[in-house]
């Protein structure tokens, strides 16, 4: 896809940089998949379908909201997409964040921060 490597940084809840790591994009499937072979065609096709469905869902929600919301509210929506395995399939949950969730709170779930922290530590041991 044209990106040879990623430079990742993990900050703690106080916003202080704790770890950095450079990952070759070729190595990502092996690191994430636990050493299994990766079929990019299958995954990219799935991602395109999911993102298309998410775009359509968000557009429909925005169209319905145009009746009751101000222009600022329509332009400042934040959506969260969570993907998790359920019964051998991948479940995709999309929802709009509330105003309270958007104010002063990290948009990165704690579980994701913990997973990144563990991955960074394993990479340096």
Secondary structure, 3 states (H helix, E strand, C coil): CCCCEEEEEEECCCCCEEEEEEEEHHHHHHHHCCCCCCCHHHHHHHHHHHHHHHHHHHHHHHHHHCCCCCHHHHHCCCEEEEEEEECCEEEEEEEECCHHHHCCCCCCCHHHHHHHHHHHHHHHC
